[in-house]
Amino acid sequence: MTLTGLRKRKLNGGCRASPLHRRPQAVGLPWESARRGDGTHRPGLSPDPLTPAAFCDCLTAQIIIRLHDWMFLMPETGRRSIPWRPQSFFSHHLHSERAFDLLNEHGGIAVDFHALRKTSPHLSVEGGQSRAMSLWLTQSTTGFLTVPKLEADLFTIRFVTRGWMIRRNRNGEHLGHPGTAMFVAFEDMRNEEASARFAAISGTINRAALLASHRALDDADDEACPEFEPVTPVETLPMRSFLSCFQRLHRRLRQVDPAQDLFFPLFEEIVSYQLLSCWPRRPGAPRRDRPAVSSPGLRAAMEYIDAHLGKPLRLVDVAAAAGVGVRTLQHAFKRELGMTPLAFIIERRMQRVHADLASPDNADRSVADVARRWGFVHMGDFAQRYRRRFGCTPTETRRQAG
């Protein structure tokens, strides 16, 4: 049902409040009695007399509720649902047309979803979105259609893992299916149609963010992003690695708030570098050769990493400390240290965990707390890394130190 239809029903007194508009049960008017006629207390209302502060809190809550209802009754020219908003993590599981309508009105996602059948439709969407990059997993047993509801300067990346999807653009269409990946401009999209028994992992990246990554990676001053092939096979090792990184980043969204994650900004940045490195480009100018990193430059990069291990790190900042582009930095680490900058950062943070566990000053902190302090939020993965690196478990390190 459309927002207009809901408003008409509410104006006519025939619309039950949806969960998004239902008044909180625990809030009552300050002057309402908290007791029923039989002497028992009414749910959600305090039996005690209200203090002046509590009276003000309740009154404020009621004003907010009345204002919220008034906004819902405003004409569309005065109130519109917000089409998009940043969200660290969202999870929507839809099984009715009404659920589709609520998601489209209040979900804060850049597209509207439409069920392909009215009887028992199904859609599951889980992920997160920021102004620079979004990432989500989509599954549907019945199929769906998406239509953009705002203009945005984004690129969409999609790996279809089950079923198929037709992307209809202003100048043609593309078919995505298992074994292929799609890269298309959001502004060119007319709609996308997904088949029944469909699954895909998808993402968007802001054009400005991709251009900044391109300039940082190749130390370039280009004015435009490279032009990529719209559909490409997922058969090369770099493309499979890119897909794997996409999937790991989505799993990490479920585990920790990106705003509290030391590693997430780094992983998000690496995804854009992987895209620029592995995705086939349309014919154009070849990449330019870059100068090698000097020994002082590499040492400056390592010192920068060590000085910022307790904060979110980005490769572009590490490369700036060395005075080179990110791609040159990556080659220098591989050539001189035998590892990538990411592996170096993980190693250094793992050493900090080991030192903290061995220190009596941290005896009252749990292993999980120490690991999270240095950015390791998945305890299973952390324990495996720790055993491989130090030949014992974190608990054994603490016991030996004691």
N, C-alpha and C positions, 0 to 999 in steps of 0.2 A: 504494500500500500504506500502511496506517495505521502510526502509531508503535508501537502495540501489536503489530501483526503483525511489524514489524521486530524488536522486542525478543524475541518468541517464537522467531523464527528464529535470532537470535543466541544465545539461551540453549541452543538445541538444537544449536548448532555449525554451522548450515547457512547462515549469512548472511555474505557477503563484506562487508568494511567499505566503506561508501560513501566518496566523496571527502571528505565532511565529517568522517568519523571515522577515515580511514586514517592510520596513524602516519607521521610524517615520515621520509623515506628517509635523511636526513642525520644522524639521531640514533641512536647505538648505546649499549649499556651500557658503562660505563667499563672493566669487566673483560673485555669481549669482545675477542678477537684481531682485528686489522685485516687479517690475511693469510689467504688461502685455502691449501689444501694445496699448490698448485703454486707458492707464493711470491708470487703477485700479490695486490694489495690489493683488499679487498672494497669495492664502491661505498659512498660516504657515510660511511666510517669513516676517521679519520686514521691514517696509518702511524706517526706520531710518538708517543712516550710522552706521556701526559696530565699536564699540570701540575696541581697541587692546585686551581687556580681552574677549569681546564677540567673536571676531574673533578666539581667541584661543579655546574658548569653542566649537564653531561650528566645527572648524577643528578637535578637539579631538573627537567630536561626530562622524564625518565622518570617521575618522580613525578606531574607534571602529566598526562602521557599516561595513566598508570594510573588517576588520579583521574577523568579525562574518561571512560574506559571504565566505571569504576564508576558514575558518574552516569548513563550510558546504560542501565545495567542496573537502576537503581533503579525501584521501582514508580511509577506515574503520580502517586500521592499525594505522593511526595517530589520528583518532577522533572516539570516541564512545559516545553514549548517556549515561548519568549518570543513573544507574539503581535504585538508592535509595538516598534520602536525607531527613534530618529532616524537618518537616513542622508543624507549630503550628496548621494550619487548611487548609484543601483542600476540594474542592467541584467540582465534575465532573459529568456532565449530557450528556450522549452519545446517539446519534440517527442515527449514520451512521458508516460504516466500517472505513471511513477516521478518524472519531473522535476516534475510538478505536486505530488506528495506532498512532495518535498524543499522546494519553494518554500513550501508551506503550513506545514511544520514549522519551517523555519529562515530564511525570507525576511524576517521581521520586518515584514510588511505586515498591515493591519488586517482584511483579508478572506481567506477561503479561495477558491481558484480550482478549478473542476471542469470537466474537458473534457466536451463534449457528445457526443463520439464517442471510442471507444477506439482506433480505428485511425488512426495518424499524426495525433494532435492537434497543434495549433499555437497558441502564444501568445507574444507579445513585450510586455514591460512595462519601460519605462525612465523614470526620474525621480528625485526626491528628496523627503525628508519631514523636517519639523521639528515641534516641538510646536505651533507657531502655524499653519503652512501646509504643505501637500503639493502636489506637482504631478507628473503622470506622463502618458506617452503609451502607449496600448494598441493593439495590432494583433493580429488573429487571422483566419486563413483558414478555420478550422473552427468557430468559435463557442465560447462558454464560459458558465459560470454562476458567480456570486460570491455568497458568504454571509458576513455579518459574523461575526467571532469574538471581538469584545470590545464593550463599551459605551463610547461616546465622544460627547462633546458637540460634534459637528462638523456643518458643512454641506458637502455635496458639490456641486461645480459641474462640469458636463460639456457639452462640445461634440462631438457625434457628427459625424464627417466622412465616414464611409462605413458602409453597412449600417444596422442599427437596434439599439436596446436597449430592453427593457422593464424598468422599475423597479417592483418590487412592494413596496408599503408596507403598513403595518398597516391603513390605512384606504382603500386603493385602489391604483391603479397609473398610471404615466405612460409614454408612449412617446417616446423620443428618436430623431431621424433627422436627416440633413443639413439644415441651414437652421434648426434649433432648438437651444436651449440649455436645460439642466435645472438646477434649484437645489432641493435637498431635504435634509431633516435626516437625518443618518446614523442617529440613534436610531430613526427610523421604518422603516428598511429591513428587509425580509424577505429579498429576494434580487434580483439583477439578471441578466437573460439577454441575452447578446449574440449577434447573428446571425453566420453565416459571412460572410467578407469584411468584417470589422468593423474600424473604426479610430475612435479618439476621443482627444481631449486633455481631461484631467480634473484636478481639484484638490479639496482640502478646506481649509477654514479653521475654526479653532477659534472657538466661539461667543464666548468671552471676548475673543479678539483682534478679532473683527468688531465687537463692542460697543465696545471701546476705540477702534477706528478711526471708528466712527459718532460717538462723543462728541467725538473730536478734529476730525473733518471739519466737523461742524455746531456745535461748541462747545456741545454739549447735555449734559444730565444725565439722559438717559433711562435707565430701568432694564432695558429689553429692546431687542433688535435689531429693525429694521424687518421687516415680513412681506413677502416677495417672492413673485411668481407662480412656481409650480413649473416651468412650461414657457413659454418665450417665443421668438418668432421672432428670428433673427439678421439683421435687415434694416436697422436704424437705424445711422447712423454711429457713435454711442457704443458700441453692442453689437459692431460689427465692430472698433472700436478696442480694446475689451476683449479680444476673441478674439486679436487680433494681439499684444497685450501678453502674454497667456498663452503664446502660441507663442514669443515672443522670450525670455521668462523660462526656458522649458524648454530652449531652445537654449543659453542661458547656463550652465545646470547642467552641460552636457557640457563646457564650456570651462574652468571654474575652480571651485575649491572655494568655496562661498558664505562660509565662515568667513574666507577670504583676499580677498574681493571687496569693494572699497569701495562699488560701486554696488548690489550685490545687496540689502542691507537696504532701500535706497531703492525699488528696483523692486518688491520684495515688498510694501512698504507702499502703493505707488501702485496695485497690483492691487486691494487691498482698497478703496481710495477709488474706483477705477473701478467696482467692483461696486456700491458704495453709490450711485453717481451715475447709472449707466446702466440697472440692472436694474429692470424695471417692478415697482412695489409694489402690494400689495393695498390696497383703499380704506382710508384712515386719516387721521390728522391731517396737514395740510399742513406743509411745511417752514417754519420760522420765518425771518424776515429777520434778518440779522446786521449789526452796525455795520461801517463801512468802516475800513480801516487808516489811521492817521495817518502823516504823512511820517516822524516820528521812529520809529514802529513799523516801517515798511518799511525804513528805514535800519538799524535794529537787526537785522532779519532778514538783510539783506545782509552786515552785519558778522559775524553769527554764522556764516553760510556760509563767508565768507573765512577765519575763524579755525579752521574744522574741515574744510577741504578734504582734508587728509591722513588723515582718519578716516571711518568709515562714518557717513553722515548720514541723519536721518529728518526728514520734513516736520513731524511733530508737534513735534519739538524746535525747528525753525525758527519754527513758528507760535507756540510758547510764548515765544520770545525777542521776538516782535512783540506778544505779548499778545492774540492772536486765535485763532480756529479755523482749521483747514487750508483749508476751502473759502473763507473770507474772504481768507486769505493768497494762494490761487491767483488769485482775482479781482483782488486788488491788483497782483500781478506782471503779469498780463495787461493791466490797465488802465494802469499806470504805466510798465512796462518793455517791454510788447509781447511778453512771453515767459512761459512757465510757470516755476515754481521749479526744476523738473528741468532745463529748458533752460538756466536761469541757472547751475546747478551745473555742467553739462557745459561751458558756455562758460568759466567760471572755471577749471576743471581743465584745459581745453585751453590756456588762457593759461599755466598753470604748466608744462605740457609744452613749449610753445614757448620759454619763458624758460630752462628747463633745457637744451634742445637748443642754444640759442644761447650758453650759458655754457661757457667753457673748463674750468670745474671739473668738468664732466660728460663730458669728451671720451672718457674710458675706458669709459663706460657705453654699452651698445647702445641703439638707438632703442626696441626692444621693452621693455627694462628701464625706461627713462624713462617710456614709456607706461603700463606696468603699475603703476608707482609711484603714478600718479594715477588708477588704476582702469580703464584702457582695455586689455582683455584680448584682444579680437578685432582682430587687426592689419589685416585687410581693411577692416572698418568704421572703424577709427581712421584709416587712411590716407586714406580718402575724406572723412571729416569734416575732417581736417587740411588737405587740399588746398582744400576748399570755404572754409574759414575763413581761411587764410593765403595761398592762391594758389600754393603750392609744396609739394613733398614734405618730409617730415621730414629726409630725407638732404640735400636742397638747403639747408634751414635751417642744418644743421650745417656744410655746406661754405661757405656764405656767412659764417658766424660765424668760421670758421677763416681 
